[in-house]
């Protein structure tokens, strides 16, 4: 009987050590970011991480414990029992190693440990894999194989401890009690201790350095805990009473009416509108010059002839989230993409629906697969009449990993817009570019750096497309809005949520622009929708979270969210980043505690209001 108990204990201890091994492995894998970590920091990663490592080991040990407990009263031949246990350990090793390897590969792009965010992308594996280069893939595959082999090699010997011998009634009773006690200890490990709060990711956070907190987090626990719960629980992000939250939101997003004072910046209230969503076009790229050579010369040149918005903040870090922020004026929830909830996404207000009601033709063009992350469902549900994507595009050249490159698609889209201009009916046409997405493989050789080279390629394709429109009769009544979906890690040390990574360009150009201007106000990407429609004197009262940038007396700020965190920048440029897991300030450029308190209060109110609105789906 003792050997059976020892088998369960050995399984748990071995599993804990295997989980703990992930910490130094992660630090070695990302050694360039761990160089400033002191020995105390490294020990802190391992020590604090043990809590979730032991929790995960507890989950791994549950099935062996149940089989062992059953064997006390049900005769299971030793050969069959060992076969069952070995099979179980192989499955666990493969699943755990897959999660560890995927997490290790994705962290460089996402800056947070693996969670259920990845699930929607698995529904379209071809598109999800398109971002992966061979240089990313082979180390991940090697890690998967090595870690799986190590887990099997370490866990299989524990099965030799098990012995199937005949037991007396007394031994069975005593053994059952002992195993129940062992199970209770396993439950305590799974729960994360005897405290009031169960195991959760925030329990391993120990530093103001978020990289170290991420390093301490067990990715298997992070994924399973996130995937196994409903991401939209009613009591999550519940910081204020409903009345207090509404009061804060009313100050941040005042009620809108068509008579509010706003400066009219267009020559007409019914221009034809082209929206160009620029993939990964952060300001760190569009402002960059290499040896005096601009990365995006076409965009830069157009600033002087249009309305340039100097301080626009992207609401998130992914295209699906950025698309909704732009087209529906809806900020991003800290942990979920609204496109995962088609019923709610389709109920959002949108530029397309508002213009369709005014008699506009509405189209959307993308060189990849618009089914990715439920995008096509959102587009059709919010007023887009025709979606053109890779499935119904045909060119002589073969598509790249993500789809057809921007040169091909921009040529196609340029012709489509010119044809729409000849139809005699107003139109709203959107283009989502593609080539400036990883892996940044483009037929262009302007810069050695792949990200900059890809951005330069897209800039040239878009610039030449606009030149075609400028040379046509269409131009006089055309408004072209260029805005990025999000920024990215250029320079590479920029992490998700960093303010420089959130700053994006927005430019309005075309013959419908009355006169050039530079707008200095801080604003969110989600404010574009209300600003555009207000210029067209169309009701924007439905756009609760979108503000008219040109309206007088509007609160001036930029809001963004990322993995369970948010950021806010004020009219004066003071900003704060806040982690909702640890309930702590991640970064701030202001020393005023009163300012911190007010900013945190405002940010939490926005998060709460968004969360409650999503729950109503």
N, C-alpha and C positions, 0 to 999 in steps of 0.2 A: 504493500500500500504506500509505503514511504516513497518508493521509486516513482509512483504515479504523481505524487505531489511534487517531487523534485523535478519531474519532467515539465510540469506547468511552470514552475519557478524558473527553470532553465530557459524555457521558451520566452518568458517575459524578459529576463535579464539580457539574453542574447538579442532580442528585438530592440530593447532600449539602447544597447550599445551600437547596433546597426543604424538606428535613427540618429544617435548622437554623432556618428561618423560623418553625417551630412554637413555638420557645421564647419569643421576644418576643410572639408572638400569644397564647400561653397566659397570660403575665404580664399582658398588657393585658386579656384576657378576665376574668381574676380579679384585677383591679387592686385591689379592696378588701382582698384578702389579701396583696397584694404591696407594700402601701404602706410597710411597714417595711424592705423590702429596700434595701440600699445599692447604689451602682454596682458595688462589688466582688462583691456577691451576684449581681447580674444578669449580670455578666460570667462568674461562676462557673457559672451555669445554662447559658449558651451554650457556654462552653469545655468543661466536663465533659460536656455533652450531645452534643458533636460525636462522641464515640466511638460511641454507638449510632446517631447520624445517619449516620455513614459506613458503619456495618455495614448499616443498612437500605438505603442507597444502593447498597451492594455487591450486595445481593439484587436490587434493581431492575435493575442493570446486567448480571446474568448472562445473561439471554435475548438482549439485543443483542450481547453478547460471543460467545455460541454461534453466533448467526446470522452474525456477521462472520467468525468462524473457519471456519464451513462454506463461506462464499462464496469463500474462498481456493481451494478445490478443486472446488466445485460452482458452475457458472455460474448465477447468479440475476440476471435482468434488473433494472436499477436501479429501474425503475418498480415492479416487484413487491416488491423489497426495501424500498423506502421505504413502500409501502403496508402491508407487514407490520409495520414498525417503528412507523408512525403508529397502526395499530390497537392494537398492544401498549401504546403510551404512553397511549392513551385509556383502555384497561382499567385500567392501573396507576393513572392519575389518578383514576378513579372509585372504585376500591377504596380507595386510600390516603385520599382525601378523605372517604369515608364513615366510615372508622375514626377519622380525626382529628375529624370533626364529632360523631360519637357519643361519643367520649371527652370532648370539650369539654363536651357537654351533661350527661354522667353524673357528671363529677368532683364537681360541687357536692353530689351526693347520696351518692356512694360514698367520696370522699376517697382514692381511689387511681386510677392510670392504667388504661386499658382492658386487660383480660386475659380469659381464657377463662371467667371468672365469668358473663359475659353469655350464653354459649351456651345454657344450659338455659332461659333466659327467652325465647330466640328460638323455642323449640318451641311457645310459646303467645303469638304476637305480639300478639293482641288484648289479653290481660291485661297484657303488658309495656308496651304503649302506653297503658294506662289511667292510668298515673301521669304521663303527659306532658301538660302544658298548652300552649295555643297560645303563651303567652309564652315557654315553653322551646323550642318547635318552630321558630318562624320564624327566630330567630337561627341555630339549628343548620342549617337548610336553606340559609340565605343563606351561611353559612360553607362548607357542602359545595359549593355551586355556584361560589363565588368561588375556593376553593382548587383545585377540579378545573380550572376555566378557566385559572388561573395555571399549574398543572403542565403542561397541554397546550400553552399558549402558550410556556412555557420549554423544553419538551423537543422539540417538533416541529422547531425550527431545527437541532437536532443532526443530523437525518436528511439535511439538505442537504450536510453534510460528506462523507457517504458517496459514493463513486464506484465504479461497476462497470466496471473497465477490464481488458483482457486482461493476464495476468501470465505472466512467464516462469517456468520451473521453479525457477530460482535465487531469483527474487523470492518465489515461493510458499513455498519452504523457509525463507528468511529471515523472511518475514512470519509464517509459522506459529510460528517460534521466538519472535518478538516478541510475538505475540498470546498465546502460552502464558505468557510472562513477565508480560504484562498480566493474564492470568487468575490467575496466582499472587498478584499484588498485590491483585486483587479478593478472592481467597480470604483473604488476610491481613486485609483490611478486614472481611470477613464474620466472621472468627474473632475480631476485636477486638484484633489485635496478635499479637506473637510470644511473649507470656507463656504460662505454663502454664494459666491459666484462660481459657476462651473467653468471648466476649461474653455478658454477663448484666446484668440491671437494676442489681445492686448496684455495678457498675463506675462508674456515674455519680453515685452518692451521694457528696456532698462536705460536707454541712452537718448540724448537729444540728437544723436547721429542716426538718422533713419536707416542708413545702410546697415548699421550694426543691429538694429531691431529686426530688419528683414532677415539678416543672416541668422538670427536666433530663432526664427519662425520655422516650424516644421512644415514643408510644403504639402505633405500628404494630409496632415490635419487641416491645413488651410483650405485645401481643395474639398475634402470630404465635409467639413463643417459648413462650408459655403454652399456646396451642391445639395446637401441633405435638408436644408431649411428653405422655407419660402423667403425670398429676398425682400419681399415687401410685407413685413409684419406691421400691424397697425400701431403697435406701441414703440416701434423703432423711431429714433430721432424725435422723440416727444419731449421737447425742452420747455415749452410754454403752454399755458392754457390756450384754447382756441381763440379767445377774445384778444389775448395779449399778442399772439402770433399775427393775427389779422391786423392789429394796430401797427405793428412793426412793418409788415408787408405793405400796408397802405401808404406809409411814409416813403418806403423805398420805391414802390411802383404805384404812384398815384393813379386814380381813375382817369381814363382818357375820354375826351370828347372831340368831335370834329371841329369845334370852334376854338380850341386852345391856340394860343398865339404861337405861330411857328414861321420861321423865315422860309419862303418858297425859293427853292434852288433850281427848279426846272423851268423850261420854257413852255411846258404843256403839262396838263394833268393826266393826259392819256398817251404817254410815250409807248413805243414798243420796248419791252424790257428783256435784256439778256443777262442772266445770272451765271457767272463763271466761278465755280467752286474750285479753288486751287489746292490740290493735294499736298499736304505737309509743307506749306509755304510760310514758315515762321519768319518773323522779322530778323532773326539772327542770320537767316539766309539772304533775304531780299536786301538787307542793308550791307551785306558783305562785299568787300572788294579784295581781290587777290592781285598783288603787284599793280595796283591802280586800275584793275579791270573789274567792272561791276559784274556780279553774278546774274542779275536780272535787269539788264539795261533797258529792255522794252518797257517793263513796268515802271522803272525809275523815270523814264522819259515822259511817260503819260501823266505823272504826278502834276506837272506844271500846267496841264490843260484840263484837268478835271478837279473833282472834290476829293481831297486826300484826307483820310481820317488817321491821325497820327497815333492815337492811343486806344486801339481796339484790342480787347482781351478775348481770346478763344475760351469758350465755356468748358472745353474738355480736351481729350487727347486722342480720340478715335474718330474716324470718318462718320460712322453711323450716328454718333452723338452730335458731332459738329453739323451734319446735314440737318438734323431736326432743329438745332439751335438757330441755324440760318433761315431755314424755310418756314419754320413754325414759331420762331421767336420764343422757344421753350428751352430754358437752361437745363443743364445736365444733372441728373441724380448722381450722388457720389458712388453708388455701387452698381446700378443697373442701367442698361440701355433701354429706352422706352420702345425701341423697335422690337424688343423681345415680347412686347405686349401689343400685338397688332390691333386689338379692339380699342385700346386706349390711344395708340398712336394715330389711328384713323379718325379719332374724335377731336384731334388737336386743330386749332385754327391754322391757317397756312396762307402764304402769299398766293399760291396757285389757286386755292379755292376762292379767295377773295377776288382775284382777277378773273377767274372763270365766270363768276357771277356778274362781272362787268362786261362779259362778252369776249373775253380774251381766249385765244387758243393757247393751250398749255402743253409743253413738251419737256422731256428730260432725256439727255443723251450721255452715255457712259461707255467707254471702250471695253469694260470688263463685264462681269456677270452681275446684273442688278438684283439677282436673288440673294446675294450675299447679305447676311444679317437682316433678312426680312425687308430690305430696302424697297423692293418693288411693291410690297404690300403697303408700306407707308406712302409711297408716291401715288399709287392709284387711289388710295383711301383718302388722300388730302387734296385731290383736285387735279392731278396730272392726267391728261387725256391720252398721251402717247409716250411710251417709254421705248427708247432705242438703245439696245446694248449689244454685247458681243454676239448674242444668238441671232440677231437679225442684221448684223453688219457683215459685209463681205469685201475684202480687199485682196489684191494680188499677193501682198506680203502676209506671212503667217503671224498670228498673235504672239505676243511675248507671254511671260508667265502669268501676269495679271490680266492680260487682254491686249487689244490693239494699242499701239503707242500713240502719243498725243499728236504727232505729225499727221498720221492718217485720219484720226478722229477729228482734229481741228479743221482739216480740209473738208471733211464731210459736213461738219457742223456749220462751217462758214457758208456752204452752199444751201444748207437747210434754212438758215436764217434769211438769206437773200430770197429764197423761194417764198418763205412766209411773208416777207415784206411785200411781195408782189400780189399776195392773196386779197389784199384790201381789208383784212380783218386784223385787229390788234393781237399781239402775241406776247406770251411770257415763255421764254425758252431757257432751260438750264443745261449747262455742261459741267460735268464733274471730270476733271483731268485725272490722269492715271500715272504718267511716267515718273513723277517725282516720289513714287512710293518705293520702299525697299522691294527688290534688291537693287534698284537704281541702275538697271541695265538699259542704256539708251544708245541709239545710233548718232552719237554726238561726242566730240572730243575737245570741248572748250576748257575743261579743268581736269586736273588729275584726281581731285577728291570726288568720289562717286556721287555723293549727295549734292554737291555744288554743281557738278556736271549735269546731273539729271534735272535740277531746278533750272539751270541755264537752258536746257533743251525745251522744257515746258514753256519757259518765258518767251523763247523765240517762236515756238509754235503758236502760242496765244497772241503774241504781238503781231505776227504776220496775218493771222486770222482777222484781227481788229483792223489792220490796214486795208484789207479787202472791203470791209464794211464802210470804212471811212471814204473809200473811193466810189461808193455807190450813193444813189439817191436816198437809200434807206437811212443814211447817217443822220440827217437833220432831225428825225423824230425818234432816234434810238438812244436809249439809256443802257449802258453796259456797266454792270456791277461786278467787280472782281473782289473776292474775299476768300481767305484760306479756311479750310476745314479745321486745321489745328497746326501747331508747330511740331518740331521733333528735336531729337538730341543732336543738335549742332550748335556749338561744339559738343563733343561726346560726353563731357562731364555734366551737361544739363540733365537733370532728372525730371521725371513726370511731376508736374505741379510747380516747378520752378517758374517764377514770374517771366524771365526772359524767354522761356519756352512757350509761354502763353500769348505773348504779343504777336499779333498777326497783321498783315496789311488789309486795308479796305480802300478801294478806289472806285469812284463813280466817274465815268467818262461817256463820251458820245455827244452828238449834236443837241440832245435834249438838255444838256447841262447849261445853265444860264451863264455862269462865269466860274473861273477857277477859284478854289478856296482851300485853305488848310484848316481842318477842325481839330482843335487840341483837346477837346473834352475826353475824359476817360469814359469808356462805354464798353458794353459786352457785345460779343458776336450776336447774341440773341436780340439785340436792340435794332438790328438791321431791318427786320420785318416791319415793325411799327414805323420806323423812320421812312422807309420806302413808301408804304401805303399812305402815310400821312401826307407825303409830298403829292400823292395822287388824289388827295382829299377823299380817301376811302375810309370808312369807319374801322377803327382799330380797337374798339372796346373789348373784343374777345381776347386780345393778346395781353393777358394779365401780366406776364413776366417780360414783356418787350416794351422799351421806352422809346419815344421819339427823340432822337438825339438833338434835333433842331428846335425842339419846343423850349420855350423860356421857362425857367423855374424848375426844371427837372432835376432830381438828384443825380449827381455825377459820380459814378463808380463803375468798376469792372468786377464781375464775379466769375469764378471758375471752380470746378470741382474735379477731383481725381479719386483714386482708390481710397474711399472712406475719409476723404479730407476735402477742404475747400480753401479758397483764397479770395481775398477782397482787396482792391486798391481804391483809395479815396480820390476825390477831386484834386487834392493836393499832392498826390503821388505817394502817400503813405500806404504801405501794404502789410498784410499779415497772412500767413499760411497756418492752417489749423488742422491737426490730426484728430478725427472724430473717434478713432479707436482708443488712443491714449488720453483724449481730452486735454491736449496740450498744444501750445504754440510751437510750430516747427521752424518758422522763420518770420522775422519782422524787421522793418527798418525804422520803427518808431519806438521810443523809450517811454512814452506816456501811458501809464497803466489805465487811465480813464479811457484813452483812445482804444487800447487793446480790448477793454471790456465792451465798449460800444460796437467795435468791429466784430467781435466774436458773437455778440448778441444778434447783430444783423445777419451774419452768415448762418448761424444756427436757425434763425427764423426762415431764411430762404430755403434751407435744406428741409426743414419741417414742412413748410408749405408745399414744396415739390413732392415730398413723400406722401403727404396726405392727399394731394391731388392725384397721384398715381394709384393710390389704394382705391380711390373711387371708381377705378376702371370697372 
